[in-house]
Amino acid sequence: MGRGDRSWNSGANRPGNAQPQSGHSAMGEDQRLALRRAVRLEWITIAWMGSTVVLVGIVAGQSQAMRAAWAEDALSLQPPIAFLVATRFIRRPRSRGHPYGHHRAIGVAHLVAALALLGMGSYLAVSSALGLIRVERPPVGLTVLLGQPIWAGWLMIAVMVITSPGPVVLGRMKRKLAEDLHDKVLIADGDMGSADWKTAVATVVGVLGIGIGWWWADSVAAIIVSISIVKDGVHNLWSAIAGLTDTEARTVDDSAPHPLTLQVEQQALAEPWVADAAARMRDLGHLFHVELFVAPHPGAWPTADQLDALHQAVSELDWKLHDVVVVPVRVLPEAQTFRSTLRD
């Protein structure tokens, strides 16, 4: 290895300064606390949505809108389950077979949830559209409650009204924790929950439409619900694939390049011996892997202590910067380095 192609990871090379061995241990105390809260919220979600699935299934009858709402509620169980499974995997220590650790479990969970959303949403959209084309008229008859005959549609509406606030409240709480943890599974789950009221409104309108003789309202409401599911599925599938194929690290909601890439480069450029710098940042899930290429001024090749200081300064910028490698080179290699798009 030539002098112009060395890398430096002071945490790995200095005795007594061992790197964290798992995604969980790499987190700070605040993040571990947030993760514990997220786990509790997901268990609450599973309990709530499990009960909702049972209740909606009991009263759904032949209504396409209620069936679509039932399917969406059942699908809502998948993201929390995927999240809980992934959080178990990230506790596993890195090994020779997994030198980067198991942080990618978060990305895999995101992909699984996205595929489930897209598949079921597409099925519901086609099924509801066929019902509309075939002019299917779902019957909603009478049922007996406490000895009194009532229209079954009122039970459907009551169940939707009672069960919809829970996911909305939980969704907003999850979104806040998702930002704290940089967790895209959690933010997708939170967004789905926050939008649950839309499903409830569409379903109620569909059931009321049946009651006043608008047979088509039920299928139209089901299509609206299924389109919402497909939209969530496409967005999350795109995001999951992008993350797993090592695109530029982005914010947790995928709205912009992550500012940490620019901050890492600026931290390097603040060193008096650095002439130019470019960082490659890989989103591993909760954490980032960073390769920082630095080109020193002519005649100012850095010492081990200077590389150590730069590595330490970059690592302390944010808890997400888990695995930082500093690579001193004479000239930034164009085939390997791309400056943060925020510098363009």
Secondary structure as GFF3:
##gff-version 3
##sequence-region A 1 344
A	DSSP	three_ten_helix	3	5	.	.	.	ID=ss1
A	DSSP	alpha_helix	10	13	.	.	.	ID=ss2
A	DSSP	alpha_helix	29	59	.	.	.	ID=ss3
A	DSSP	alpha_helix	64	75	.	.	.	ID=ss4
A	DSSP	alpha_helix	78	89	.	.	.	ID=ss5
A	DSSP	alpha_helix	105	133	.	.	.	ID=ss6
A	DSSP	beta_strand	142	145	.	.	.	ID=ss7
A	DSSP	beta_strand	148	151	.	.	.	ID=ss8
A	DSSP	alpha_helix	152	163	.	.	.	ID=ss9
A	DSSP	alpha_helix	165	181	.	.	.	ID=ss10
A	DSSP	alpha_helix	184	194	.	.	.	ID=ss11
A	DSSP	alpha_helix	196	211	.	.	.	ID=ss12
A	DSSP	alpha_helix	215	244	.	.	.	ID=ss13
A	DSSP	alpha_helix	259	269	.	.	.	ID=ss14
A	DSSP	beta_strand	274	283	.	.	.	ID=ss15
A	DSSP	beta_strand	288	296	.	.	.	ID=ss16
A	DSSP	alpha_helix	304	315	.	.	.	ID=ss17
A	DSSP	beta_strand	321	328	.	.	.	ID=ss18
A	DSSP	three_ten_helix	341	343	.	.	.	ID=ss19
###
